[in-house]
């Protein structure tokens, strides 16, 4: 009798790395563009197409020009006024979006041989693709977050879980909206998702040979610096989750947490300082301002779940929570971690500066839904769950496409 096959979706993050996980890691060392990667690429191309359509239909706003102007100043001639970082003042909600919006225009000016004094308004007439250049970094951030989400969920839940999660993500109106205008929210969402799953990876690396520690620790430091440059509140939350998950997973290695915490905080602050062009006053302003104030609020969750364009995902999430409570096979670390993070972020708000923590929560909730659905597809009711999954994905895609005209306004 042939031995029972262990389904890919049952691979779990455990304290001791199993032989099946080790074989999976060995297979993934060399990137292969095979059927799973092609399906993921096709879904990401659909997201990119939606973003291009919305960006082309949405006119440039005053906010777009402000981000572009101040971002260019950061790259081309920072500190034009005494005591201020740019003519926009001392940026206190993270410089990353401003720099991302200004960098393509600065590169275009350099390649075209234009003078540094060329204003963004003048570039509107000289550069036909200014709208795309201004918004492209945020589209790429959304695509990178989708790729990261697919990679994580595929490793955790198998191909089916990865497809479900990525499909839900690629047809999420909030993702398309945040990817088509300059903002720190999509960058912070990418940063905090990457940080938390890198931290889980570091936790497992601590159980193995020391030579594998350094690259993962260094990569996590870069991700924390990226997140801090996007939004200081996101950095604080990410750091708290990092400590919590490492303390949870890395049994026997918790004594390293204080040392690692010092490395990560100092490294992230150095990168944050660099994002302010090593301007001390502007760097200190991010701590003197109210950018890091966080409080509990139901406004974000109420707004998101009351939007008809998100109704299919809302139903899927409610069903996943019910299955998680009813089915013991779904209550494991791979599902519990994104549920906890997503639920906590969904119920937070920054009281000092406008931000959208509910958007930061979205990738985690999508990962949770993908994990629970993947578990359900391994039961005897696979056929009925397969139909349910198909209906949910088609409904969410239809609602998203129908909502795109409203996003352009």
N, C-alpha and C positions, 0 to 999 in steps of 0.2 A: 504493500500500500504506500503510495507516494506521500511524503511528508506534507503537512498542511502549509500552504503559502501564507506568509505574513503580509497582509495588505499594506500598501505604502502609506495609506492614511492612518495606520495604527502606529507608525513610528512616533515615539514620544521623546520629549526632552526629559531625561531622567538624570539622577545624580551620577550614575555610572554610564558611560557611553557604550551602547550595545554594539554587538558585532554587525548588525544590520545597518546601524547608523554609520559605523566606520566604513562599510562597503559603499554606502551612499556618498559619503564624503570623498572617497577615492574616485568614484565615478564623476563627481562634480569638479574635481581638480582641473580637468581639461574641459573648457567650454565647448559645447557642441550645439550647432544650430540645427536641431532636429525637429520633429513634429511638435513637441511641447513648446519649444522656443518660437516656432513659426506661428503657432496659435496665439501665444502671448504677444508677439510682435504685431500680428494683425489687429488684436484688440487695442494695443497702444496706438497704432496708426489711426484707428477709428476715433480715439480720443483726440489725437492730434488734428484730425480733420475737423472735428467739432470746434476745437479751439481756433483753428484758422478761419473757419466760417464766421464765428462770433467776433473775432478780432477784426476781420474785414468789414463786418457790418456795423461795428461799434465805432463811432467817431472819437477822435482824440479829445480828451477833456483837459480841463485846467490842472487836474491832479496828475495826469500823464505828463504834462509839460513841466510841472513842478518837480516830479521825481527825476525826469530826464535832466533838467537844468542843474539841480543840486547834485545829482549823481555825477554829472560831467565835472562839476567843480571839485568833487572829491578826488577824481582821477587826474584832472588837468592842472588845477591851481587851487589847492585847499587853503583854508585860513585866509580868505580875502579881507575879512574884517577883524579888527582887534577884539579878542574875547569870544569870537564865534567861530564855529567850524566851517559853515557855509553861509551864503546869504539867506538860507532857510532857517538859520539859527543853529543851535546845538541839537543835533538829532538825538532824541531820547527813546525812540521805540525800535532801535536797531538800524544800523547803516546798511545792512546787506541788500535790502530791496532797492535802496537808492543807488548803491554802487552797481547792482545788477542792471538797473534801468539805464544807467549812464554809460556803462562799459561798451556796449555795441556801437553807440553813437560816437564815443571817443575813438574807437578803433576805425570806424568809418571815416572820421575826420582825418585821422593820421594817414590812412591808406589813400584818401582822395587828395591829400596835400592841402587841406583847408587850414585856415588860421584858427588858433585856439580861441580867438574872440568871436568866432561864428556862433551866433545864438541858436538855441534849439528851435526857435520860431523860424529863423532863416533856413535852418536845415530842413524844415518841413517842405520848402520849395526846392531844395537842392537834392535831397535824398528821397527818391520815390518810395522806398521801402521803410521809411522811418517808423510807421505804425508797427510793422512786423519786427523791426530791430528792437523797438522799445519793449515789446511784450514777449519776445522770443525767450528770454531767460526764465520767465515764469512758466511758460509752456514746457520748457525743458525740465524745470523743477517738478512739475506735475507728472511728466513722463517718467522721471527718475524715481519719484515716489511710487508710481504704479509698478515699475520694474522691481523695486525693492519689496513692495507688498507681494508681488507674485513669487519672487524668489523665496521669501520667508514662508508663505503659506504652502508653496509646493513642497518645501523641505519638511514642513510640519504635517501637512494633511494629504500629500500626494497630488497628482496631476489634477484630479477633479476638484479638490479644495482650492488649488491655485487658480484654476479657470473660473470658478464661481466668484472668488474674491476679486479677481482682476476685472471680470465682466461687470460686476456691481460698481467697482471703482470707476471704470471707463465711461459708464453711463450715469454718473452722478452730477446733476446740475451744479451743485456747489463747487465741485472740482473744476468744471469747465469755467464757471464764473471767476473763481480765484486765479485761474491760469491765464486770464485774458486782460489783466490790468496790473499795474505795479502795486505790489503789496508784500508785506512781510509774512502774511498768514500761511501761504502755501510753502514758503521757505521754512518757517518754523515747524509746520506739520511734517515736512520731509525730515528735518533735523531731529525732532523728538522721536519719530518712529524709528529712524536709523539708530539713534543713541540707545534706545531701550533694547532693541534686539541685538545690537553689538554688545551691550552689557551682558545679556544672557549668554552670548557667545564667549565673552571673556570669562564668565563664571565657569563654563565647561572647560575652557583652555587652562584655567588654574588647576584643574584636576590632572592635567597632562604634563608633558615635558616643559621645562622652563624656556627652551628656545622658541616655543610657540607663543609665549606671553607677550613679548615686546611688540611685534607688529600689531596685534589686536589692541593692546593698550594705547599705542600711538594712534591707531586709526580712531579709537573711541575719543581720544583727546581732540583730534581734528573735528570730529562730529560735534562734540560739545562746544568747541569754539565757533563752528558754523551756526549752531543753534543760538548761542549767546549773541552773535552778531545779527541774527534775525530778530530775536525778542528776548530780553533778559528774563522775563517771567517764564517763558518756555524753557530757558536754560535751568532755572531754579527747579521747576517741576521735573525736568528730565533728570537732573542730578539726584533728586530725592528718589525717583523710581530706580535709578541705577544702583544706589546704595541698598534699597529694599530688595531688589531682585538678586543682587550678588549675595546679600546676607541670606536670602532664601535658598538659592541654588548651590552656592559654593560652600558646602559643608566641609569643615576641616580646614578651610582656607580663609576664614573670616578675619583672621589676624592681619591679613594684608590690606583690608579695606581702608584703614586710616592713611596708610602710605599712598595707596592708589588714589584716594580722594584728594590728597594734597597735590599729586601730579596732575590730575585732571583739572582741578580748579585753577592752579597756576598756569597750566598750558592753555586752558580756555580763556583766562583773563588776558594772557599775552596776545592771543589771536584777536580778542575783542579790542584790546589796545591798538593793535595794528590796523584794525578796521577803521579806527578813528585817526589813522595816519600818525599815530603816536602823539596826538594832540592832548596834553594832560587835562586841560579844562573841559574839553568836549567829552573825554573819557570819563571824567569824574561826574559829569552832568547826568549820565545814565543812572548813576547811583543816587544822585541828589534829587532826581525827578521821581515821579510816582509810577514809573514804568513797571516796577516789580510788584506792585500791590495786587494781591489776589484775594478774591472772596467767593463765597458760594452764591450762585444765581441760577435760576431755572429759565431765564429769558432765552438763552441760546438753544436749549433743548426744546422749549416751547415753540420757538420760531421754526426750527428745523423740522420737527415732527408734525407741525401743522401745515407745512407746505405740501400741497397736493402732488407736486413733482417728485416728492420723496416717499409717497405712500406705499409703493411696492416694497421698497427697502424697509420701511417702518414695519410692515406686516411680516417680512422675513425676519427682522430683528426680534419682534415679539414672539414669533414662533420658535426662533432659536433659543431665546431665554426660557421658554416653556420646555423645550426638549432638553435643555441643559439641566433644568431642575428635575425633570422626570427620568432622564436616562443617566444611569451611572457611568456608562461608557463615555459620555461626553464631558464628564467632570474630571479633567486632568489638567496639568500645567499648561499645555499648549492652547487650550481654550480659556482657562481661567485667567491667565495673564492679560490677554487683550481685552477681556471683558472688564476686569478691574480697572485697567488704565483708561479704557474708553468711557466707562461710566463715571469715573472721577473727573476726567477732563470735560465731559459733557456738562457737568454741574458746576463748573468754575467760570469766573469772569475776572478780567483785570479792571480794577476800578480807577486806575490812574490814567491810562491811555486806552483808546478803543482797540480792541482785538477780538479774535474769534476762536477761543479755546475749543468750541464745539467742532470746528474744522480740524483742529489737531486731533480730536477724539475719533474722527470719522474713519481713518485707516484701521484703527484698532477694532472698532465695531464691525467693519467689513471683514476683517480677518476672523473675528469671532463667528460671524455668520457662515463664512466659508468653512471653518472647522467643524461646526455643528452639522451643517449640511453634508459634508464629506463623511462624517460618522453615520448619519442617517442613511446614506447611500450604500453603506456596508451591511445594513440589516436585511431581514427577509422582505421588508416592504420597499426594496430598492426601486421597483418599477413605479410605484405610486409617488415616491419621493422624487424620482427622476422627472416625472411629469410636473410635479409641483415646482421643482427647481426651474424647469424650462419656462413655465408660466411666469414665475417671479422675474426671471432675467428678461424675458420678452417684454413684460409689462414695464419694468424699470427702464429699459431701453426706449420704449415708446414714449413714456412720460418725459424722459430726458430730452429726446429729440423734439417733442412738442413744446417744451419749455424754452428752447434755444432762442426763438425770436424775442421772448421777454427779457432774456439776459442782455441782448444787444442795446437795450434802452438805458 
